[in-house]
Amino acid sequence: MRLSRELRPEVFGALLKEYQELLRDLLERMGGHEVDALADTAMAAFPTVKQAALAAVAAQQTVVAHEWPHGLRPAVTVGYPRP
């Protein structure tokens, strides 16, 4: 959340909202279901491991390709919870 310290609150809030909407739309299109979300973190479930892996790659590509305001470049880190 480095950006939260570097940006004015209203700019960061708008960026975060856009980021969340972008990822939610992508997860839904890829067959996922959002389980939980907090700030810039989202947890999603998918019917198959393959769908989850494809969505992870698509999320990274989508965020990189998106035209972000102010020349910002958010990143996506993908992981999975430990059992």
CNS distance restraints for C-alpha pairs under 8 A (distance, minus, plus):
assign (resid   1 and name CA) (resid   5 and name CA) 7.30 0.50 0.50
assign (resid   1 and name CA) (resid  40 and name CA) 7.75 0.50 0.50
assign (resid   2 and name CA) (resid   6 and name CA) 6.57 0.50 0.50
assign (resid   3 and name CA) (resid   7 and name CA) 5.86 0.50 0.50
assign (resid   3 and name CA) (resid  12 and name CA) 7.02 0.50 0.50
assign (resid   4 and name CA) (resid   8 and name CA) 7.82 0.50 0.50
assign (resid   4 and name CA) (resid   9 and name CA) 7.27 0.50 0.50
assign (resid   4 and name CA) (resid  12 and name CA) 5.93 0.50 0.50
assign (resid   7 and name CA) (resid  11 and name CA) 6.20 0.50 0.50
assign (resid   7 and name CA) (resid  12 and name CA) 5.67 0.50 0.50
assign (resid   8 and name CA) (resid  12 and name CA) 6.18 0.50 0.50
assign (resid   9 and name CA) (resid  13 and name CA) 5.95 0.50 0.50
assign (resid  10 and name CA) (resid  14 and name CA) 6.23 0.50 0.50
assign (resid  11 and name CA) (resid  15 and name CA) 6.19 0.50 0.50
assign (resid  12 and name CA) (resid  16 and name CA) 6.01 0.50 0.50
assign (resid  13 and name CA) (resid  17 and name CA) 6.16 0.50 0.50
assign (resid  14 and name CA) (resid  18 and name CA) 6.24 0.50 0.50
assign (resid  15 and name CA) (resid  19 and name CA) 6.10 0.50 0.50
assign (resid  15 and name CA) (resid  68 and name CA) 7.85 0.50 0.50
assign (resid  15 and name CA) (resid  69 and name CA) 7.73 0.50 0.50
assign (resid  16 and name CA) (resid  20 and name CA) 6.09 0.50 0.50
assign (resid  16 and name CA) (resid  39 and name CA) 7.32 0.50 0.50
assign (resid  16 and name CA) (resid  40 and name CA) 6.72 0.50 0.50
assign (resid  17 and name CA) (resid  21 and name CA) 6.18 0.50 0.50
assign (resid  18 and name CA) (resid  22 and name CA) 6.08 0.50 0.50
assign (resid  19 and name CA) (resid  23 and name CA) 6.27 0.50 0.50
assign (resid  19 and name CA) (resid  40 and name CA) 7.67 0.50 0.50
assign (resid  19 and name CA) (resid  63 and name CA) 7.81 0.50 0.50
assign (resid  20 and name CA) (resid  24 and name CA) 6.01 0.50 0.50
assign (resid  20 and name CA) (resid  40 and name CA) 7.00 0.50 0.50
assign (resid  21 and name CA) (resid  25 and name CA) 6.06 0.50 0.50
assign (resid  22 and name CA) (resid  26 and name CA) 6.28 0.50 0.50
assign (resid  22 and name CA) (resid  63 and name CA) 7.85 0.50 0.50
assign (resid  23 and name CA) (resid  27 and name CA) 6.02 0.50 0.50
assign (resid  23 and name CA) (resid  59 and name CA) 6.59 0.50 0.50
assign (resid  24 and name CA) (resid  28 and name CA) 6.20 0.50 0.50
assign (resid  24 and name CA) (resid  34 and name CA) 7.38 0.50 0.50
assign (resid  25 and name CA) (resid  29 and name CA) 6.21 0.50 0.50
assign (resid  26 and name CA) (resid  30 and name CA) 6.12 0.50 0.50
assign (resid  26 and name CA) (resid  55 and name CA) 7.56 0.50 0.50
assign (resid  26 and name CA) (resid  58 and name CA) 7.80 0.50 0.50
assign (resid  26 and name CA) (resid  59 and name CA) 6.89 0.50 0.50
assign (resid  27 and name CA) (resid  31 and name CA) 6.38 0.50 0.50
assign (resid  27 and name CA) (resid  32 and name CA) 4.94 0.50 0.50
assign (resid  27 and name CA) (resid  33 and name CA) 6.82 0.50 0.50
assign (resid  27 and name CA) (resid  34 and name CA) 7.41 0.50 0.50
assign (resid  27 and name CA) (resid  44 and name CA) 7.48 0.50 0.50
assign (resid  27 and name CA) (resid  55 and name CA) 6.64 0.50 0.50
assign (resid  28 and name CA) (resid  32 and name CA) 5.17 0.50 0.50
assign (resid  28 and name CA) (resid  33 and name CA) 6.43 0.50 0.50
assign (resid  30 and name CA) (resid  51 and name CA) 6.86 0.50 0.50
assign (resid  30 and name CA) (resid  54 and name CA) 7.92 0.50 0.50
assign (resid  30 and name CA) (resid  55 and name CA) 5.96 0.50 0.50
assign (resid  31 and name CA) (resid  46 and name CA) 6.39 0.50 0.50
assign (resid  31 and name CA) (resid  47 and name CA) 7.48 0.50 0.50
assign (resid  31 and name CA) (resid  51 and name CA) 7.20 0.50 0.50
assign (resid  32 and name CA) (resid  44 and name CA) 6.11 0.50 0.50
assign (resid  32 and name CA) (resid  45 and name CA) 5.53 0.50 0.50
assign (resid  32 and name CA) (resid  46 and name CA) 4.61 0.50 0.50
assign (resid  32 and name CA) (resid  47 and name CA) 7.34 0.50 0.50
assign (resid  32 and name CA) (resid  51 and name CA) 7.89 0.50 0.50
assign (resid  32 and name CA) (resid  52 and name CA) 7.53 0.50 0.50
assign (resid  33 and name CA) (resid  44 and name CA) 5.30 0.50 0.50
assign (resid  33 and name CA) (resid  45 and name CA) 5.23 0.50 0.50
assign (resid  33 and name CA) (resid  46 and name CA) 6.45 0.50 0.50
assign (resid  34 and name CA) (resid  42 and name CA) 7.08 0.50 0.50
assign (resid  34 and name CA) (resid  43 and name CA) 5.94 0.50 0.50
assign (resid  34 and name CA) (resid  44 and name CA) 4.23 0.50 0.50
assign (resid  34 and name CA) (resid  45 and name CA) 6.46 0.50 0.50
assign (resid  35 and name CA) (resid  42 and name CA) 7.65 0.50 0.50
assign (resid  35 and name CA) (resid  43 and name CA) 5.40 0.50 0.50
assign (resid  35 and name CA) (resid  44 and name CA) 5.06 0.50 0.50
assign (resid  35 and name CA) (resid  45 and name CA) 6.54 0.50 0.50
assign (resid  36 and name CA) (resid  42 and name CA) 5.78 0.50 0.50
assign (resid  36 and name CA) (resid  43 and name CA) 5.07 0.50 0.50
assign (resid  36 and name CA) (resid  44 and name CA) 7.00 0.50 0.50
assign (resid  37 and name CA) (resid  41 and name CA) 5.53 0.50 0.50
assign (resid  37 and name CA) (resid  42 and name CA) 4.20 0.50 0.50
assign (resid  37 and name CA) (resid  43 and name CA) 6.12 0.50 0.50
assign (resid  38 and name CA) (resid  42 and name CA) 6.45 0.50 0.50
assign (resid  45 and name CA) (resid  52 and name CA) 7.47 0.50 0.50
assign (resid  46 and name CA) (resid  51 and name CA) 6.26 0.50 0.50
assign (resid  46 and name CA) (resid  52 and name CA) 5.59 0.50 0.50
assign (resid  47 and name CA) (resid  51 and name CA) 7.01 0.50 0.50
assign (resid  47 and name CA) (resid  52 and name CA) 7.92 0.50 0.50
assign (resid  48 and name CA) (resid  52 and name CA) 6.46 0.50 0.50
assign (resid  49 and name CA) (resid  53 and name CA) 6.15 0.50 0.50
assign (resid  50 and name CA) (resid  54 and name CA) 6.14 0.50 0.50
assign (resid  51 and name CA) (resid  55 and name CA) 6.03 0.50 0.50
assign (resid  52 and name CA) (resid  56 and name CA) 6.15 0.50 0.50
assign (resid  53 and name CA) (resid  57 and name CA) 6.45 0.50 0.50
assign (resid  54 and name CA) (resid  58 and name CA) 6.10 0.50 0.50
assign (resid  55 and name CA) (resid  59 and name CA) 5.90 0.50 0.50
assign (resid  56 and name CA) (resid  60 and name CA) 6.48 0.50 0.50
assign (resid  56 and name CA) (resid  78 and name CA) 6.26 0.50 0.50
assign (resid  57 and name CA) (resid  61 and name CA) 6.26 0.50 0.50
assign (resid  58 and name CA) (resid  62 and name CA) 5.86 0.50 0.50
assign (resid  59 and name CA) (resid  63 and name CA) 6.15 0.50 0.50
assign (resid  59 and name CA) (resid  76 and name CA) 7.05 0.50 0.50
assign (resid  60 and name CA) (resid  64 and name CA) 6.26 0.50 0.50
assign (resid  60 and name CA) (resid  75 and name CA) 7.11 0.50 0.50
assign (resid  60 and name CA) (resid  76 and name CA) 5.41 0.50 0.50
assign (resid  60 and name CA) (resid  77 and name CA) 7.68 0.50 0.50
assign (resid  61 and name CA) (resid  65 and name CA) 6.07 0.50 0.50
assign (resid  62 and name CA) (resid  66 and name CA) 6.01 0.50 0.50
assign (resid  63 and name CA) (resid  74 and name CA) 7.02 0.50 0.50
assign (resid  63 and name CA) (resid  75 and name CA) 6.68 0.50 0.50
assign (resid  63 and name CA) (resid  76 and name CA) 7.08 0.50 0.50
assign (resid  64 and name CA) (resid  73 and name CA) 7.13 0.50 0.50
assign (resid  64 and name CA) (resid  74 and name CA) 7.58 0.50 0.50
assign (resid  64 and name CA) (resid  75 and name CA) 7.09 0.50 0.50
assign (resid  68 and name CA) (resid  72 and name CA) 5.69 0.50 0.50
assign (resid  68 and name CA) (resid  73 and name CA) 6.75 0.50 0.50
